């Protein structure tokens, strides 16, 4: 049984990343493979949605007006820092989602063999 305190402060998609949660949520019947494939299909759908949201945010960030080359005021520095932070966060989330999509795809392929 997973530790309930380990799950606090985690989003639902991150909770399913814990192996204990996946194992405890899987039925012990012969249809465990089908249930696992069904859970993975739901996870892949969520990850596809996350990917589309990330692409939309990347487009939004790319459409922002360019920052002046030489920051003159404090406001310019703050704007440049906010844009840099937003792009770094998007990059990190994109890497996380891509990794999860690859892992889910590999697991589905192994289960369907």
PDB file as gemmi writes it, atoms N, CA and C in Angstrom:
CRYST1    1.000    1.000    1.000  90.00  90.00  90.00 P 1                      
ATOM      1  N   UNK A   1       0.855  -1.179   0.000  1.00  0.00           N  
ATOM      2  CA  UNK A   1       0.000   0.000   0.000  1.00  0.00           C  
ATOM      3  C   UNK A   1       0.893   1.232   0.000  1.00  0.00           C  
ATOM      4  N   UNK A   2       0.603   2.199  -0.851  1.00  0.00           N  
ATOM      5  CA  UNK A   2       1.451   3.392  -0.898  1.00  0.00           C  
ATOM      6  C   UNK A   2       1.278   4.250   0.353  1.00  0.00           C  
ATOM      7  N   UNK A   3       2.310   4.969   0.654  1.00  0.00           N  
ATOM      8  CA  UNK A   3       2.287   5.877   1.791  1.00  0.00           C  
ATOM      9  C   UNK A   3       1.419   7.075   1.436  1.00  0.00           C  
ATOM     10  N   UNK A   4       0.319   7.330   2.171  1.00  0.00           N  
ATOM     11  CA  UNK A   4      -0.549   8.461   1.799  1.00  0.00           C  
ATOM     12  C   UNK A   4       0.137   9.809   1.945  1.00  0.00           C  
ATOM     13  N   UNK A   5       1.115   9.896   2.840  1.00  0.00           N  
ATOM     14  CA  UNK A   5       1.818  11.161   3.004  1.00  0.00           C  
ATOM     15  C   UNK A   5       2.785  11.423   1.853  1.00  0.00           C  
ATOM     16  N   UNK A   6       3.223  10.378   1.174  1.00  0.00           N  
ATOM     17  CA  UNK A   6       4.111  10.555   0.027  1.00  0.00           C  
ATOM     18  C   UNK A   6       3.350  11.112  -1.159  1.00  0.00           C  
ATOM     19  N   UNK A   7       2.028  10.944  -1.166  1.00  0.00           N  
ATOM     20  CA  UNK A   7       1.221  11.419  -2.288  1.00  0.00           C  
ATOM     21  C   UNK A   7       0.776  12.865  -2.126  1.00  0.00           C  
ATOM     22  N   UNK A   8       0.885  13.426  -0.934  1.00  0.00           N  
ATOM     23  CA  UNK A   8       0.430  14.795  -0.732  1.00  0.00           C  
ATOM     24  C   UNK A   8       1.331  15.761  -1.488  1.00  0.00           C  
ATOM     25  N   UNK A   9       0.722  16.757  -2.059  1.00  0.00           N  
ATOM     26  CA  UNK A   9       1.473  17.769  -2.793  1.00  0.00           C  
ATOM     27  C   UNK A   9       1.865  17.343  -4.190  1.00  0.00           C  
ATOM     28  N   UNK A  10       1.322  16.241  -4.686  1.00  0.00           N  
ATOM     29  CA  UNK A  10       1.629  15.773  -6.039  1.00  0.00           C  
ATOM     30  C   UNK A  10       0.367  15.869  -6.890  1.00  0.00           C  
ATOM     31  N   UNK A  11       0.541  16.229  -8.136  1.00  0.00           N  
ATOM     32  CA  UNK A  11      -0.594  16.237  -9.047  1.00  0.00           C  
ATOM     33  C   UNK A  11      -0.942  14.801  -9.402  1.00  0.00           C  
ATOM     34  N   UNK A  12      -2.147  14.596  -9.952  1.00  0.00           N  
ATOM     35  CA  UNK A  12      -2.628  13.244 -10.204  1.00  0.00           C  
ATOM     36  C   UNK A  12      -1.718  12.477 -11.157  1.00  0.00           C  
ATOM     37  N   UNK A  13      -1.189  13.145 -12.162  1.00  0.00           N  
ATOM     38  CA  UNK A  13      -0.341  12.447 -13.129  1.00  0.00           C  
ATOM     39  C   UNK A  13       0.972  12.014 -12.486  1.00  0.00           C  
ATOM     40  N   UNK A  14       1.475  12.789 -11.535  1.00  0.00           N  
ATOM     41  CA  UNK A  14       2.703  12.410 -10.844  1.00  0.00           C  
ATOM     42  C   UNK A  14       2.448  11.271  -9.863  1.00  0.00           C  
ATOM     43  N   UNK A  15       1.229  11.187  -9.327  1.00  0.00           N  
ATOM     44  CA  UNK A  15       0.930  10.105  -8.400  1.00  0.00           C  
ATOM     45  C   UNK A  15       1.014   8.754  -9.085  1.00  0.00           C  
ATOM     46  N   UNK A  16       0.591   8.701 -10.344  1.00  0.00           N  
ATOM     47  CA  UNK A  16       0.639   7.429 -11.059  1.00  0.00           C  
ATOM     48  C   UNK A  16       2.062   7.067 -11.467  1.00  0.00           C  
ATOM     49  N   UNK A  17       3.009   7.985 -11.287  1.00  0.00           N  
ATOM     50  CA  UNK A  17       4.403   7.692 -11.613  1.00  0.00           C  
ATOM     51  C   UNK A  17       5.034   6.797 -10.549  1.00  0.00           C  
ATOM     52  N   UNK A  18       4.429   6.756  -9.357  1.00  0.00           N  
ATOM     53  CA  UNK A  18       4.976   5.911  -8.301  1.00  0.00           C  
ATOM     54  C   UNK A  18       4.611   4.448  -8.576  1.00  0.00           C  
ATOM     55  N   UNK A  19       5.589   3.562  -8.568  1.00  0.00           N  
ATOM     56  CA  UNK A  19       5.290   2.152  -8.867  1.00  0.00           C  
ATOM     57  C   UNK A  19       4.333   1.525  -7.855  1.00  0.00           C  
ATOM     58  N   UNK A  20       4.404   1.956  -6.590  1.00  0.00           N  
ATOM     59  CA  UNK A  20       3.531   1.386  -5.566  1.00  0.00           C  
ATOM     60  C   UNK A  20       2.071   1.679  -5.875  1.00  0.00           C  
ATOM     61  N   UNK A  21       1.810   2.892  -6.372  1.00  0.00           N  
ATOM     62  CA  UNK A  21       0.438   3.270  -6.696  1.00  0.00           C  
ATOM     63  C   UNK A  21      -0.062   2.463  -7.881  1.00  0.00           C  
ATOM     64  N   UNK A  22       0.774   2.295  -8.889  1.00  0.00           N  
ATOM     65  CA  UNK A  22       0.364   1.529 -10.064  1.00  0.00           C  
ATOM     66  C   UNK A  22       0.068   0.086  -9.700  1.00  0.00           C  
ATOM     67  N   UNK A  23       0.919  -0.499  -8.857  1.00  0.00           N  
ATOM     68  CA  UNK A  23       0.711  -1.892  -8.471  1.00  0.00           C  
ATOM     69  C   UNK A  23      -0.520  -2.058  -7.596  1.00  0.00           C  
ATOM     70  N   UNK A  24      -0.760  -1.117  -6.690  1.00  0.00           N  
ATOM     71  CA  UNK A  24      -1.905  -1.251  -5.801  1.00  0.00           C  
ATOM     72  C   UNK A  24      -3.214  -0.975  -6.532  1.00  0.00           C  
ATOM     73  N   UNK A  25      -3.162  -0.218  -7.640  1.00  0.00           N  
ATOM     74  CA  UNK A  25      -4.369   0.086  -8.391  1.00  0.00           C  
ATOM     75  C   UNK A  25      -4.676  -0.972  -9.444  1.00  0.00           C  
ATOM     76  N   UNK A  26      -3.767  -1.897  -9.676  1.00  0.00           N  
ATOM     77  CA  UNK A  26      -3.963  -2.926 -10.694  1.00  0.00           C  
ATOM     78  C   UNK A  26      -4.686  -4.118 -10.077  1.00  0.00           C  
ATOM     79  N   UNK A  27      -5.731  -4.618 -10.721  1.00  0.00           N  
ATOM     80  CA  UNK A  27      -6.431  -5.782 -10.168  1.00  0.00           C  
ATOM     81  C   UNK A  27      -5.551  -7.036 -10.227  1.00  0.00           C  
ATOM     82  N   UNK A  28      -5.846  -7.971  -9.348  1.00  0.00           N  
ATOM     83  CA  UNK A  28      -5.071  -9.202  -9.273  1.00  0.00           C  
ATOM     84  C   UNK A  28      -5.691 -10.326 -10.112  1.00  0.00           C  
ATOM     85  N   UNK A  29      -6.600 -10.014 -10.952  1.00  0.00           N  
ATOM     86  CA  UNK A  29      -7.294 -11.022 -11.757  1.00  0.00           C  
ATOM     87  C   UNK A  29      -6.565 -11.206 -13.082  1.00  0.00           C  
ATOM     88  N   UNK A  30      -6.985 -12.178 -13.891  1.00  0.00           N  
ATOM     89  CA  UNK A  30      -6.363 -12.364 -15.209  1.00  0.00           C  
ATOM     90  C   UNK A  30      -6.516 -11.148 -16.134  1.00  0.00           C  
ATOM     91  N   UNK A  31      -7.451 -10.266 -15.797  1.00  0.00           N  
ATOM     92  CA  UNK A  31      -7.635  -9.087 -16.646  1.00  0.00           C  
ATOM     93  C   UNK A  31      -6.737  -7.922 -16.218  1.00  0.00           C  
ATOM     94  N   UNK A  32      -5.678  -8.201 -15.472  1.00  0.00           N  
ATOM     95  CA  UNK A  32      -4.768  -7.140 -15.028  1.00  0.00           C  
ATOM     96  C   UNK A  32      -4.080  -6.483 -16.217  1.00  0.00           C  
ATOM     97  N   UNK A  33      -3.770  -7.275 -17.229  1.00  0.00           N  
ATOM     98  CA  UNK A  33      -3.113  -6.720 -18.418  1.00  0.00           C  
ATOM     99  C   UNK A  33      -4.040  -5.740 -19.127  1.00  0.00           C  
ATOM    100  N   UNK A  34      -5.309  -6.111 -19.255  1.00  0.00           N  
ATOM    101  CA  UNK A  34      -6.276  -5.220 -19.901  1.00  0.00           C  
ATOM    102  C   UNK A  34      -6.482  -3.949 -19.084  1.00  0.00           C  
ATOM    103  N   UNK A  35      -6.528  -4.091 -17.763  1.00  0.00           N  
ATOM    104  CA  UNK A  35      -6.691  -2.911 -16.914  1.00  0.00           C  
ATOM    105  C   UNK A  35      -5.475  -2.001 -17.010  1.00  0.00           C  
ATOM    106  N   UNK A  36      -4.296  -2.589 -17.073  1.00  0.00           N  
ATOM    107  CA  UNK A  36      -3.078  -1.795 -17.198  1.00  0.00           C  
ATOM    108  C   UNK A  36      -3.047  -1.053 -18.526  1.00  0.00           C  
ATOM    109  N   UNK A  37      -3.431  -1.748 -19.600  1.00  0.00           N  
ATOM    110  CA  UNK A  37      -3.481  -1.088 -20.909  1.00  0.00           C  
ATOM    111  C   UNK A  37      -4.496   0.045 -20.909  1.00  0.00           C  
ATOM    112  N   UNK A  38      -5.612  -0.157 -20.220  1.00  0.00           N  
ATOM    113  CA  UNK A  38      -6.629   0.897 -20.132  1.00  0.00           C  
ATOM    114  C   UNK A  38      -6.093   2.104 -19.358  1.00  0.00           C  
ATOM    115  N   UNK A  39      -5.396   1.839 -18.240  1.00  0.00           N  
ATOM    116  CA  UNK A  39      -4.799   2.937 -17.462  1.00  0.00           C  
ATOM    117  C   UNK A  39      -3.744   3.676 -18.279  1.00  0.00           C  
ATOM    118  N   UNK A  40      -2.945   2.921 -19.029  1.00  0.00           N  
ATOM    119  CA  UNK A  40      -1.915   3.557 -19.858  1.00  0.00           C  
ATOM    120  C   UNK A  40      -2.535   4.377 -20.980  1.00  0.00           C  
ATOM    121  N   UNK A  41      -3.651   3.921 -21.523  1.00  0.00           N  
ATOM    122  CA  UNK A  41      -4.328   4.710 -22.565  1.00  0.00           C  
ATOM    123  C   UNK A  41      -4.799   6.045 -22.001  1.00  0.00           C  
ATOM    124  N   UNK A  42      -5.322   6.024 -20.775  1.00  0.00           N  
ATOM    125  CA  UNK A  42      -5.728   7.273 -20.135  1.00  0.00           C  
ATOM    126  C   UNK A  42      -4.553   8.186 -19.868  1.00  0.00           C  
ATOM    127  N   UNK A  43      -3.448   7.603 -19.425  1.00  0.00           N  
ATOM    128  CA  UNK A  43      -2.246   8.392 -19.161  1.00  0.00           C  
ATOM    129  C   UNK A  43      -1.706   8.993 -20.448  1.00  0.00           C  
ATOM    130  N   UNK A  44      -1.693   8.210 -21.520  1.00  0.00           N  
ATOM    131  CA  UNK A  44      -1.196   8.724 -22.799  1.00  0.00           C  
ATOM    132  C   UNK A  44      -2.087   9.849 -23.320  1.00  0.00           C  
ATOM    133  N   UNK A  45      -3.411   9.739 -23.096  1.00  0.00           N  
ATOM    134  CA  UNK A  45      -4.315  10.815 -23.514  1.00  0.00           C  
ATOM    135  C   UNK A  45      -4.014  12.097 -22.743  1.00  0.00           C  
ATOM    136  N   UNK A  46      -3.759  11.964 -21.446  1.00  0.00           N  
ATOM    137  CA  UNK A  46      -3.404  13.142 -20.637  1.00  0.00           C  
ATOM    138  C   UNK A  46      -2.090  13.745 -21.104  1.00  0.00           C  
ATOM    139  N   UNK A  47      -1.123  12.887 -21.405  1.00  0.00           N  
ATOM    140  CA  UNK A  47       0.175  13.382 -21.856  1.00  0.00           C  
ATOM    141  C   UNK A  47       0.067  14.052 -23.221  1.00  0.00           C  
ATOM    142  N   UNK A  48      -0.797  13.516 -24.112  1.00  0.00           N  
ATOM    143  CA  UNK A  48      -1.013  14.164 -25.406  1.00  0.00           C  
ATOM    144  C   UNK A  48      -1.622  15.546 -25.226  1.00  0.00           C  
ATOM    145  N   UNK A  49      -2.556  15.656 -24.280  1.00  0.00           N  
ATOM    146  CA  UNK A  49      -3.153  16.954 -23.992  1.00  0.00           C  
ATOM    147  C   UNK A  49      -2.103  17.906 -23.437  1.00  0.00           C  
ATOM    148  N   UNK A  50      -1.255  17.406 -22.524  1.00  0.00           N  
ATOM    149  CA  UNK A  50      -0.184  18.237 -21.981  1.00  0.00           C  
ATOM    150  C   UNK A  50       0.758  18.711 -23.080  1.00  0.00           C  
ATOM    151  N   UNK A  51       1.041  17.838 -24.035  1.00  0.00           N  
ATOM    152  CA  UNK A  51       1.924  18.209 -25.139  1.00  0.00           C  
ATOM    153  C   UNK A  51       1.312  19.318 -25.969  1.00  0.00           C  
ATOM    154  N   UNK A  52       0.007  19.224 -26.231  1.00  0.00           N  
ATOM    155  CA  UNK A  52      -0.634  20.275 -27.030  1.00  0.00           C  
ATOM    156  C   UNK A  52      -0.668  21.603 -26.276  1.00  0.00           C  
ATOM    157  N   UNK A  53      -0.861  21.542 -24.969  1.00  0.00           N  
ATOM    158  CA  UNK A  53      -0.835  22.775 -24.166  1.00  0.00           C  
ATOM    159  C   UNK A  53       0.558  23.383 -24.174  1.00  0.00           C  
ATOM    160  N   UNK A  54       1.581  22.529 -24.064  1.00  0.00           N  
ATOM    161  CA  UNK A  54       2.960  23.036 -24.094  1.00  0.00           C  
ATOM    162  C   UNK A  54       3.288  23.684 -25.430  1.00  0.00           C  
ATOM    163  N   UNK A  55       2.824  23.080 -26.522  1.00  0.00           N  
ATOM    164  CA  UNK A  55       3.062  23.686 -27.839  1.00  0.00           C  
ATOM    165  C   UNK A  55       2.379  25.044 -27.946  1.00  0.00           C  
ATOM    166  N   UNK A  56       1.145  25.145 -27.431  1.00  0.00           N  
ATOM    167  CA  UNK A  56       0.429  26.422 -27.467  1.00  0.00           C  
ATOM    168  C   UNK A  56       1.163  27.477 -26.640  1.00  0.00           C  
ATOM    169  N   UNK A  57       1.680  27.075 -25.487  1.00  0.00           N  
ATOM    170  CA  UNK A  57       2.430  28.028 -24.664  1.00  0.00           C  
ATOM    171  C   UNK A  57       3.734  28.445 -25.340  1.00  0.00           C  
ATOM    172  N   UNK A  58       4.388  27.503 -26.014  1.00  0.00           N  
ATOM    173  CA  UNK A  58       5.609  27.862 -26.747  1.00  0.00           C  
ATOM    174  C   UNK A  58       5.313  28.880 -27.832  1.00  0.00           C  
ATOM    175  N   UNK A  59       4.191  28.696 -28.536  1.00  0.00           N  
ATOM    176  CA  UNK A  59       3.806  29.658 -29.570  1.00  0.00           C  
ATOM    177  C   UNK A  59       3.521  31.015 -28.935  1.00  0.00           C  
ATOM    178  N   UNK A  60       2.829  30.999 -27.801  1.00  0.00           N  
ATOM    179  CA  UNK A  60       2.512  32.256 -27.120  1.00  0.00           C  
ATOM    180  C   UNK A  60       3.789  32.971 -26.683  1.00  0.00           C  
ATOM    181  N   UNK A  61       4.732  32.218 -26.127  1.00  0.00           N  
ATOM    182  CA  UNK A  61       5.993  32.833 -25.684  1.00  0.00           C  
ATOM    183  C   UNK A  61       6.772  33.369 -26.882  1.00  0.00           C  
ATOM    184  N   UNK A  62       6.729  32.636 -27.997  1.00  0.00           N  
ATOM    185  CA  UNK A  62       7.484  33.088 -29.169  1.00  0.00           C  
ATOM    186  C   UNK A  62       6.876  34.340 -29.797  1.00  0.00           C  
ATOM    187  N   UNK A  63       5.592  34.582 -29.563  1.00  0.00           N  
ATOM    188  CA  UNK A  63       4.936  35.758 -30.139  1.00  0.00           C  
ATOM    189  C   UNK A  63       5.083  37.015 -29.303  1.00  0.00           C  
ATOM    190  N   UNK A  64       5.680  36.892 -28.129  1.00  0.00           N  
ATOM    191  CA  UNK A  64       5.888  38.083 -27.303  1.00  0.00           C  
ATOM    192  C   UNK A  64       6.833  39.039 -28.024  1.00  0.00           C  
ATOM    193  N   UNK A  65       6.625  40.327 -27.847  1.00  0.00           N  
ATOM    194  CA  UNK A  65       7.531  41.270 -28.491  1.00  0.00           C  
ATOM    195  C   UNK A  65       8.949  41.094 -27.959  1.00  0.00           C  
ATOM    196  N   UNK A  66       9.931  41.314 -28.813  1.00  0.00           N  
ATOM    197  CA  UNK A  66      11.313  41.089 -28.383  1.00  0.00           C  
ATOM    198  C   UNK A  66      11.734  42.047 -27.275  1.00  0.00           C  
ATOM    199  N   UNK A  67      12.607  41.559 -26.451  1.00  0.00           N  
ATOM    200  CA  UNK A  67      13.156  42.372 -25.371  1.00  0.00           C  
ATOM    201  C   UNK A  67      14.235  43.260 -25.962  1.00  0.00           C  
ATOM    202  N   UNK A  68      14.300  44.517 -25.552  1.00  0.00           N  
ATOM    203  CA  UNK A  68      15.377  45.369 -26.052  1.00  0.00           C  
ATOM    204  C   UNK A  68      16.739  44.731 -25.776  1.00  0.00           C  
ATOM    205  N   UNK A  69      17.649  44.914 -26.721  1.00  0.00           N  
ATOM    206  CA  UNK A  69      18.953  44.270 -26.596  1.00  0.00           C  
ATOM    207  C   UNK A  69      19.716  44.755 -25.372  1.00  0.00           C  
ATOM    208  N   UNK A  70      19.630  46.019 -25.073  1.00  0.00           N  
ATOM    209  CA  UNK A  70      20.316  46.562 -23.903  1.00  0.00           C  
ATOM    210  C   UNK A  70      19.246  46.991 -22.903  1.00  0.00           C  
ATOM    211  N   UNK A  71      19.048  46.229 -21.816  1.00  0.00           N  
ATOM    212  CA  UNK A  71      18.048  46.623 -20.832  1.00  0.00           C  
ATOM    213  C   UNK A  71      18.415  47.962 -20.202  1.00  0.00           C  
ATOM    214  N   UNK A  72      17.460  48.871 -20.283  1.00  0.00           N  
ATOM    215  CA  UNK A  72      17.727  50.215 -19.805  1.00  0.00           C  
ATOM    216  C   UNK A  72      17.148  50.417 -18.417  1.00  0.00           C  
ATOM    217  N   UNK A  73      15.963  49.913 -18.196  1.00  0.00           N  
ATOM    218  CA  UNK A  73      15.302  50.157 -16.919  1.00  0.00           C  
ATOM    219  C   UNK A  73      15.155  48.848 -16.145  1.00  0.00           C  
ATOM    220  N   UNK A  74      14.763  48.983 -14.913  1.00  0.00           N  
ATOM    221  CA  UNK A  74      14.510  47.810 -14.075  1.00  0.00           C  
ATOM    222  C   UNK A  74      13.349  46.999 -14.643  1.00  0.00           C  
ATOM    223  N   UNK A  75      12.369  47.680 -15.195  1.00  0.00           N  
ATOM    224  CA  UNK A  75      11.222  46.986 -15.783  1.00  0.00           C  
ATOM    225  C   UNK A  75      11.661  46.101 -16.958  1.00  0.00           C  
ATOM    226  N   UNK A  76      12.604  46.580 -17.757  1.00  0.00           N  
ATOM    227  CA  UNK A  76      13.120  45.768 -18.862  1.00  0.00           C  
ATOM    228  C   UNK A  76      13.831  44.517 -18.341  1.00  0.00           C  
ATOM    229  N   UNK A  77      14.596  44.686 -17.268  1.00  0.00           N  
ATOM    230  CA  UNK A  77      15.277  43.541 -16.673  1.00  0.00           C  
ATOM    231  C   UNK A  77      14.285  42.508 -16.131  1.00  0.00           C  
ATOM    232  N   UNK A  78      13.227  43.004 -15.495  1.00  0.00           N  
ATOM    233  CA  UNK A  78      12.212  42.106 -14.947  1.00  0.00           C  
ATOM    234  C   UNK A  78      11.505  41.359 -16.068  1.00  0.00           C  
ATOM    235  N   UNK A  79      11.158  42.057 -17.147  1.00  0.00           N  
ATOM    236  CA  UNK A  79      10.492  41.404 -18.281  1.00  0.00           C  
ATOM    237  C   UNK A  79      11.390  40.324 -18.897  1.00  0.00           C  
ATOM    238  N   UNK A  80      12.647  40.641 -19.067  1.00  0.00           N  
ATOM    239  CA  UNK A  80      13.578  39.664 -19.644  1.00  0.00           C  
ATOM    240  C   UNK A  80      13.716  38.444 -18.734  1.00  0.00           C  
ATOM    241  N   UNK A  81      13.794  38.660 -17.437  1.00  0.00           N  
ATOM    242  CA  UNK A  81      13.924  37.547 -16.496  1.00  0.00           C  
ATOM    243  C   UNK A  81      12.669  36.686 -16.481  1.00  0.00           C  
ATOM    244  N   UNK A  82      11.506  37.324 -16.537  1.00  0.00           N  
ATOM    245  CA  UNK A  82      10.254  36.557 -16.566  1.00  0.00           C  
ATOM    246  C   UNK A  82      10.156  35.700 -17.818  1.00  0.00           C  
ATOM    247  N   UNK A  83      10.536  36.245 -18.952  1.00  0.00           N  
ATOM    248  CA  UNK A  83      10.493  35.472 -20.194  1.00  0.00           C  
ATOM    249  C   UNK A  83      11.470  34.302 -20.148  1.00  0.00           C  
ATOM    250  N   UNK A  84      12.654  34.543 -19.640  1.00  0.00           N  
ATOM    251  CA  UNK A  84      13.647  33.477 -19.544  1.00  0.00           C  
ATOM    252  C   UNK A  84      13.151  32.378 -18.599  1.00  0.00           C  
ATOM    253  N   UNK A  85      12.576  32.772 -17.464  1.00  0.00           N  
ATOM    254  CA  UNK A  85      12.051  31.796 -16.510  1.00  0.00           C  
ATOM    255  C   UNK A  85      10.902  30.995 -17.121  1.00  0.00           C  
ATOM    256  N   UNK A  86      10.004  31.663 -17.849  1.00  0.00           N  
ATOM    257  CA  UNK A  86       8.882  30.956 -18.477  1.00  0.00           C  
ATOM    258  C   UNK A  86       9.370  29.956 -19.512  1.00  0.00           C  
ATOM    259  N   UNK A  87      10.342  30.340 -20.310  1.00  0.00           N  
ATOM    260  CA  UNK A  87      10.836  29.415 -21.332  1.00  0.00           C  
ATOM    261  C   UNK A  87      11.579  28.235 -20.694  1.00  0.00           C  
ATOM    262  N   UNK A  88      12.319  28.476 -19.607  1.00  0.00           N  
ATOM    263  CA  UNK A  88      13.008  27.370 -18.918  1.00  0.00           C  
ATOM    264  C   UNK A  88      12.017  26.411 -18.293  1.00  0.00           C  
ATOM    265  N   UNK A  89      10.955  26.938 -17.695  1.00  0.00           N  
ATOM    266  CA  UNK A  89       9.934  26.065 -17.104  1.00  0.00           C  
ATOM    267  C   UNK A  89       9.257  25.227 -18.176  1.00  0.00           C  
ATOM    268  N   UNK A  90       8.919  25.840 -19.307  1.00  0.00           N  
ATOM    269  CA  UNK A  90       8.277  25.106 -20.393  1.00  0.00           C  
ATOM    270  C   UNK A  90       9.194  24.013 -20.919  1.00  0.00           C  
ATOM    271  N   UNK A  91      10.470  24.306 -21.037  1.00  0.00           N  
ATOM    272  CA  UNK A  91      11.421  23.312 -21.527  1.00  0.00           C  
ATOM    273  C   UNK A  91      11.492  22.122 -20.578  1.00  0.00           C  
ATOM    274  N   UNK A  92      11.547  22.386 -19.261  1.00  0.00           N  
ATOM    275  CA  UNK A  92      11.615  21.305 -18.278  1.00  0.00           C  
ATOM    276  C   UNK A  92      10.354  20.448 -18.301  1.00  0.00           C  
ATOM    277  N   UNK A  93       9.199  21.091 -18.377  1.00  0.00           N  
ATOM    278  CA  UNK A  93       7.939  20.340 -18.421  1.00  0.00           C  
ATOM    279  C   UNK A  93       7.849  19.546 -19.709  1.00  0.00           C  
ATOM    280  N   UNK A  94       8.291  20.108 -20.807  1.00  0.00           N  
ATOM    281  CA  UNK A  94       8.265  19.397 -22.078  1.00  0.00           C  
ATOM    282  C   UNK A  94       9.126  18.147 -22.052  1.00  0.00           C  
ATOM    283  N   UNK A  95      10.290  18.237 -21.430  1.00  0.00           N  
ATOM    284  CA  UNK A  95      11.168  17.073 -21.303  1.00  0.00           C  
ATOM    285  C   UNK A  95      10.495  15.998 -20.452  1.00  0.00           C  
ATOM    286  N   UNK A  96       9.847  16.408 -19.358  1.00  0.00           N  
ATOM    287  CA  UNK A  96       9.162  15.465 -18.486  1.00  0.00           C  
ATOM    288  C   UNK A  96       8.046  14.747 -19.238  1.00  0.00           C  
ATOM    289  N   UNK A  97       7.239  15.506 -19.988  1.00  0.00           N  
ATOM    290  CA  UNK A  97       6.129  14.915 -20.728  1.00  0.00           C  
ATOM    291  C   UNK A  97       6.651  13.989 -21.822  1.00  0.00           C  
ATOM    292  N   UNK A  98       7.675  14.401 -22.547  1.00  0.00           N  
ATOM    293  CA  UNK A  98       8.237  13.541 -23.595  1.00  0.00           C  
ATOM    294  C   UNK A  98       8.759  12.227 -23.028  1.00  0.00           C  
ATOM    295  N   UNK A  99       9.428  12.288 -21.886  1.00  0.00           N  
ATOM    296  CA  UNK A  99       9.938  11.071 -21.257  1.00  0.00           C  
ATOM    297  C   UNK A  99       8.797  10.142 -20.883  1.00  0.00           C  
ATOM    298  N   UNK A 100       7.735  10.687 -20.295  1.00  0.00           N  
ATOM    299  CA  UNK A 100       6.596   9.863 -19.881  1.00  0.00           C  
ATOM    300  C   UNK A 100       5.888   9.256 -21.090  1.00  0.00           C  
ATOM    301  N   UNK A 101       5.785  10.006 -22.190  1.00  0.00           N  
ATOM    302  CA  UNK A 101       5.152   9.465 -23.392  1.00  0.00           C  
ATOM    303  C   UNK A 101       5.961   8.290 -23.931  1.00  0.00           C  
ATOM    304  N   UNK A 102       7.275   8.435 -23.983  1.00  0.00           N  
ATOM    305  CA  UNK A 102       8.126   7.343 -24.476  1.00  0.00           C  
ATOM    306  C   UNK A 102       8.010   6.109 -23.589  1.00  0.00           C  
ATOM    307  N   UNK A 103       8.014   6.316 -22.274  1.00  0.00           N  
ATOM    308  CA  UNK A 103       7.916   5.184 -21.360  1.00  0.00           C  
ATOM    309  C   UNK A 103       6.560   4.492 -21.472  1.00  0.00           C  
ATOM    310  N   UNK A 104       5.488   5.269 -21.577  1.00  0.00           N  
ATOM    311  CA  UNK A 104       4.160   4.667 -21.710  1.00  0.00           C  
ATOM    312  C   UNK A 104       4.050   3.894 -23.017  1.00  0.00           C  
ATOM    313  N   UNK A 105       4.612   4.424 -24.087  1.00  0.00           N  
ATOM    314  CA  UNK A 105       4.574   3.735 -25.375  1.00  0.00           C  
ATOM    315  C   UNK A 105       5.344   2.426 -25.315  1.00  0.00           C  
ATOM    316  N   UNK A 106       6.517   2.440 -24.706  1.00  0.00           N  
ATOM    317  CA  UNK A 106       7.303   1.207 -24.585  1.00  0.00           C  
ATOM    318  C   UNK A 106       6.597   0.162 -23.735  1.00  0.00           C  
ATOM    319  N   UNK A 107       5.953   0.609 -22.653  1.00  0.00           N  
ATOM    320  CA  UNK A 107       5.241  -0.322 -21.794  1.00  0.00           C  
ATOM    321  C   UNK A 107       4.056  -0.947 -22.512  1.00  0.00           C  
ATOM    322  N   UNK A 108       3.329  -0.145 -23.277  1.00  0.00           N  
ATOM    323  CA  UNK A 108       2.205  -0.678 -24.047  1.00  0.00           C  
ATOM    324  C   UNK A 108       2.699  -1.687 -25.073  1.00  0.00           C  
ATOM    325  N   UNK A 109       3.809  -1.392 -25.743  1.00  0.00           N  
ATOM    326  CA  UNK A 109       4.355  -2.332 -26.726  1.00  0.00           C  
ATOM    327  C   UNK A 109       4.746  -3.651 -26.071  1.00  0.00           C  
ATOM    328  N   UNK A 110       5.362  -3.596 -24.895  1.00  0.00           N  
ATOM    329  CA  UNK A 110       5.758  -4.817 -24.204  1.00  0.00           C  
ATOM    330  C   UNK A 110       4.541  -5.614 -23.741  1.00  0.00           C  
ATOM    331  N   UNK A 111       3.507  -4.909 -23.281  1.00  0.00           N  
ATOM    332  CA  UNK A 111       2.318  -5.611 -22.810  1.00  0.00           C  
ATOM    333  C   UNK A 111       1.532  -6.237 -23.959  1.00  0.00           C  
ATOM    334  N   UNK A 112       1.595  -5.633 -25.123  1.00  0.00           N  
ATOM    335  CA  UNK A 112       0.850  -6.164 -26.265  1.00  0.00           C  
ATOM    336  C   UNK A 112       1.583  -7.297 -26.966  1.00  0.00           C  
ATOM    337  N   UNK A 113       2.831  -7.558 -26.619  1.00  0.00           N  
ATOM    338  CA  UNK A 113       3.595  -8.651 -27.243  1.00  0.00           C  
ATOM    339  C   UNK A 113       3.073 -10.003 -26.818  1.00  0.00           C  
TER     340      UNK A 113                                                      
END                                                                             
